[in-house]
Amino acid sequence: MAFTSDWHRWVIEDFAAALTEGRPPLVSGRAALEVHRLIAALERAGAEGRTVALDEV
């Protein structure tokens, strides 16, 4: 499943602004990673027809 950058544009823009403004971004790298783990688990669950726990991805 491919996502365009439009889905993440505000996150990317905020990250760039945070770097130049010397502040933490609104979405941390850790939070973003958890979202990607969830997406990976959902994709695998659909492909395999079973429940996939987050610790499996």
KEVO-624516 format. One record per residue: residue number from 0; z, x, y of N, C-alpha, C in turn. Coordinates in nm, 2 decimals, padded with zeros to 4 digits. Atoms other than C-alpha are relative to their C-alpha. Layout:
N
pt resi: NUM	n.w: Z	n.u: X	n.v: Y	ca.w: Z	ca.u: X	ca.v: Y	c.w: Z	c.u: X	c.v: Y
...
***
This chain:
57
pt resi: 0	n.w: 00.00	n.u: 00.09	n.v: -00.12	ca.w: 00.00	ca.u: 00.00	ca.v: 00.00	c.w: 00.00	c.u: 00.09	c.v: 00.12
pt resi: 1	n.w: 00.01	n.u: -00.08	n.v: -00.12	ca.w: -00.11	ca.u: 00.16	ca.v: 00.32	c.w: 00.04	c.u: -00.08	c.v: 00.13
pt resi: 2	n.w: -00.04	n.u: 00.06	n.v: -00.13	ca.w: 00.05	ca.u: 00.09	ca.v: 00.66	c.w: -00.06	c.u: 00.07	c.v: 00.11
pt resi: 3	n.w: 00.05	n.u: -00.07	n.v: -00.12	ca.w: -00.11	ca.u: 00.16	ca.v: 00.99	c.w: 00.11	c.u: 00.05	c.v: 00.08
pt resi: 4	n.w: -00.11	n.u: -00.05	n.v: -00.09	ca.w: 00.08	ca.u: 00.35	ca.v: 01.25	c.w: 00.04	c.u: -00.10	c.v: 00.10
pt resi: 5	n.w: -00.04	n.u: 00.11	n.v: -00.09	ca.w: 00.09	ca.u: 00.03	ca.v: 01.45	c.w: 00.14	c.u: -00.05	c.v: -00.04
pt resi: 6	n.w: -00.12	n.u: 00.05	n.v: 00.04	ca.w: 00.38	ca.u: -00.08	ca.v: 01.24	c.w: 00.12	c.u: 00.09	c.v: 00.04
pt resi: 7	n.w: -00.11	n.u: -00.09	n.v: -00.03	ca.w: 00.58	ca.u: 00.23	ca.v: 01.34	c.w: -00.02	c.u: 00.06	c.v: 00.14
pt resi: 8	n.w: 00.03	n.u: -00.06	n.v: -00.13	ca.w: 00.44	ca.u: 00.29	ca.v: 01.69	c.w: 00.12	c.u: 00.01	c.v: 00.09
pt resi: 9	n.w: -00.11	n.u: -00.01	n.v: -00.09	ca.w: 00.76	ca.u: 00.20	ca.v: 01.87	c.w: 00.10	c.u: 00.10	c.v: -00.05
pt resi: 10	n.w: -00.09	n.u: -00.11	n.v: 00.05	ca.w: 00.96	ca.u: 00.43	ca.v: 01.64	c.w: -00.04	c.u: 00.13	c.v: 00.04
pt resi: 11	n.w: 00.06	n.u: -00.13	n.v: -00.04	ca.w: 00.73	ca.u: 00.72	ca.v: 01.70	c.w: 00.01	c.u: 00.02	c.v: 00.15
pt resi: 12	n.w: -00.01	n.u: -00.02	n.v: -00.14	ca.w: 00.72	ca.u: 00.66	ca.v: 02.07	c.w: 00.15	c.u: 00.03	c.v: 00.05
pt resi: 13	n.w: -00.14	n.u: -00.03	n.v: -00.04	ca.w: 01.10	ca.u: 00.64	ca.v: 02.09	c.w: 00.05	c.u: 00.14	c.v: -00.05
pt resi: 14	n.w: -00.04	n.u: -00.14	n.v: 00.05	ca.w: 01.14	ca.u: 00.96	ca.v: 01.88	c.w: -00.05	c.u: 00.10	c.v: 00.10
pt resi: 15	n.w: 00.06	n.u: -00.09	n.v: -00.10	ca.w: 00.91	ca.u: 01.14	ca.v: 02.12	c.w: 00.08	c.u: 00.00	c.v: 00.13
pt resi: 16	n.w: -00.08	n.u: 00.01	n.v: -00.13	ca.w: 01.11	ca.u: 01.01	ca.v: 02.42	c.w: 00.14	c.u: 00.06	c.v: -00.02
pt resi: 17	n.w: -00.14	n.u: -00.05	n.v: 00.03	ca.w: 01.44	ca.u: 01.10	ca.v: 02.25	c.w: 00.00	c.u: 00.15	c.v: 00.01
pt resi: 18	n.w: 00.01	n.u: -00.15	n.v: 00.00	ca.w: 01.32	ca.u: 01.46	ca.v: 02.21	c.w: 00.00	c.u: 00.05	c.v: 00.15
pt resi: 19	n.w: 00.02	n.u: -00.05	n.v: -00.14	ca.w: 01.22	ca.u: 01.49	ca.v: 02.58	c.w: 00.13	c.u: -00.03	c.v: 00.08
pt resi: 20	n.w: -00.11	n.u: 00.05	n.v: -00.07	ca.w: 01.53	ca.u: 01.30	ca.v: 02.70	c.w: 00.13	c.u: 00.06	c.v: -00.05
pt resi: 21	n.w: -00.12	n.u: -00.06	n.v: 00.06	ca.w: 01.78	ca.u: 01.49	ca.v: 02.48	c.w: 00.10	c.u: -00.10	c.v: -00.05
pt resi: 22	n.w: -00.09	n.u: 00.10	n.v: 00.06	ca.w: 01.92	ca.u: 01.19	ca.v: 02.31	c.w: -00.04	c.u: -00.03	c.v: -00.14
pt resi: 23	n.w: 00.04	n.u: 00.03	n.v: 00.14	ca.w: 01.93	ca.u: 01.07	ca.v: 01.95	c.w: -00.10	c.u: -00.12	c.v: 00.00
pt resi: 24	n.w: 00.10	n.u: 00.11	n.v: 00.00	ca.w: 01.64	ca.u: 00.84	ca.v: 01.85	c.w: 00.07	c.u: -00.13	c.v: -00.05
pt resi: 25	n.w: -00.06	n.u: 00.12	n.v: 00.03	ca.w: 01.71	ca.u: 00.47	ca.v: 01.80	c.w: 00.01	c.u: -00.02	c.v: -00.16
pt resi: 26	n.w: 00.01	n.u: 00.01	n.v: 00.14	ca.w: 01.61	ca.u: 00.50	ca.v: 01.43	c.w: 00.02	c.u: 00.14	c.v: -00.05
pt resi: 27	n.w: -00.03	n.u: -00.13	n.v: 00.05	ca.w: 01.76	ca.u: 00.80	ca.v: 01.25	c.w: -00.10	c.u: 00.03	c.v: -00.12
pt resi: 28	n.w: 00.08	n.u: -00.04	n.v: 00.11	ca.w: 01.56	ca.u: 01.00	ca.v: 01.00	c.w: 00.05	c.u: -00.05	c.v: -00.14
pt resi: 29	n.w: -00.06	n.u: 00.06	n.v: 00.12	ca.w: 01.81	ca.u: 00.89	ca.v: 00.73	c.w: -00.03	c.u: -00.14	c.v: -00.02
pt resi: 30	n.w: 00.03	n.u: 00.15	n.v: 00.01	ca.w: 01.76	ca.u: 00.52	ca.v: 00.81	c.w: -00.15	c.u: -00.02	c.v: -00.04
pt resi: 31	n.w: 00.14	n.u: 00.01	n.v: 00.03	ca.w: 01.38	ca.u: 00.57	ca.v: 00.80	c.w: -00.03	c.u: 00.03	c.v: -00.14
pt resi: 32	n.w: 00.02	n.u: -00.04	n.v: 00.13	ca.w: 01.40	ca.u: 00.75	ca.v: 00.47	c.w: 00.04	c.u: -00.12	c.v: -00.10
pt resi: 33	n.w: -00.05	n.u: 00.12	n.v: 00.08	ca.w: 01.60	ca.u: 00.45	ca.v: 00.32	c.w: -00.11	c.u: -00.11	c.v: 00.00
pt resi: 34	n.w: 00.10	n.u: 00.10	n.v: 00.00	ca.w: 01.33	ca.u: 00.21	ca.v: 00.43	c.w: -00.12	c.u: 00.04	c.v: -00.09
pt resi: 35	n.w: 00.11	n.u: -00.04	n.v: 00.09	ca.w: 01.06	ca.u: 00.42	ca.v: 00.26	c.w: 00.04	c.u: 00.00	c.v: -00.15
pt resi: 36	n.w: -00.04	n.u: 00.02	n.v: 00.14	ca.w: 01.27	ca.u: 00.43	ca.v: -00.06	c.w: -00.01	c.u: -00.14	c.v: -00.04
pt resi: 37	n.w: 00.01	n.u: 00.15	n.v: 00.04	ca.w: 01.29	ca.u: 00.05	ca.v: -00.05	c.w: -00.15	c.u: -00.04	c.v: -00.02
pt resi: 38	n.w: 00.14	n.u: 00.04	n.v: 00.02	ca.w: 00.91	ca.u: 00.02	ca.v: 00.00	c.w: -00.05	c.u: 00.06	c.v: -00.13
pt resi: 39	n.w: 00.04	n.u: -00.06	n.v: 00.12	ca.w: 00.86	ca.u: 00.26	ca.v: -00.29	c.w: 00.05	c.u: -00.08	c.v: -00.12
pt resi: 40	n.w: -00.06	n.u: 00.08	n.v: 00.11	ca.w: 01.09	ca.u: 00.06	ca.v: -00.51	c.w: -00.07	c.u: -00.13	c.v: -00.02
pt resi: 41	n.w: 00.08	n.u: 00.12	n.v: 00.00	ca.w: 00.91	ca.u: -00.26	ca.v: -00.42	c.w: -00.14	c.u: 00.02	c.v: -00.06
pt resi: 42	n.w: 00.14	n.u: -00.03	n.v: 00.06	ca.w: 00.57	ca.u: -00.11	ca.v: -00.50	c.w: 00.01	c.u: 00.02	c.v: -00.15
pt resi: 43	n.w: -00.01	n.u: -00.03	n.v: 00.14	ca.w: 00.69	ca.u: 00.02	ca.v: -00.83	c.w: 00.04	c.u: -00.13	c.v: -00.08
pt resi: 44	n.w: -00.04	n.u: 00.12	n.v: 00.07	ca.w: 00.86	ca.u: -00.31	ca.v: -00.92	c.w: -00.12	c.u: -00.09	c.v: -00.02
pt resi: 45	n.w: 00.12	n.u: 00.09	n.v: 00.01	ca.w: 00.53	ca.u: -00.50	ca.v: -00.85	c.w: -00.09	c.u: 00.06	c.v: -00.10
pt resi: 46	n.w: 00.09	n.u: -00.06	n.v: 00.10	ca.w: 00.33	ca.u: -00.25	ca.v: -01.05	c.w: 00.04	c.u: -00.01	c.v: -00.14
pt resi: 47	n.w: -00.05	n.u: 00.00	n.v: 00.14	ca.w: 00.56	ca.u: -00.24	ca.v: -01.35	c.w: 00.06	c.u: -00.14	c.v: -00.04
pt resi: 48	n.w: -00.05	n.u: 00.13	n.v: 00.04	ca.w: 00.68	ca.u: -00.60	ca.v: -01.34	c.w: 00.14	c.u: -00.01	c.v: -00.04
pt resi: 49	n.w: -00.14	n.u: 00.00	n.v: 00.03	ca.w: 01.04	ca.u: -00.52	ca.v: -01.34	c.w: 00.08	c.u: 00.03	c.v: 00.12
pt resi: 50	n.w: -00.09	n.u: -00.04	n.v: -00.11	ca.w: 01.34	ca.u: -00.46	ca.v: -01.11	c.w: 00.01	c.u: 00.15	c.v: 00.00
pt resi: 51	n.w: -00.01	n.u: -00.14	n.v: -00.01	ca.w: 01.35	ca.u: -00.11	ca.v: -00.98	c.w: 00.12	c.u: 00.03	c.v: 00.10
pt resi: 52	n.w: -00.11	n.u: -00.04	n.v: -00.08	ca.w: 01.68	ca.u: 00.03	ca.v: -00.84	c.w: -00.04	c.u: 00.11	c.v: 00.10
pt resi: 53	n.w: 00.03	n.u: -00.10	n.v: -00.10	ca.w: 01.67	ca.u: 00.24	ca.v: -00.53	c.w: 00.03	c.u: 00.14	c.v: -00.05
pt resi: 54	n.w: -00.03	n.u: -00.13	n.v: 00.05	ca.w: 01.82	ca.u: 00.53	ca.v: -00.72	c.w: -00.11	c.u: 00.05	c.v: -00.10
pt resi: 55	n.w: 00.11	n.u: -00.04	n.v: 00.09	ca.w: 01.51	ca.u: 00.53	ca.v: -00.94	c.w: -00.12	c.u: 00.07	c.v: 00.08
pt resi: 56	n.w: 00.11	n.u: -00.05	n.v: -00.08	ca.w: 01.28	ca.u: 00.63	ca.v: -00.65	c.w: 00.05	c.u: 00.12	c.v: 00.09
***
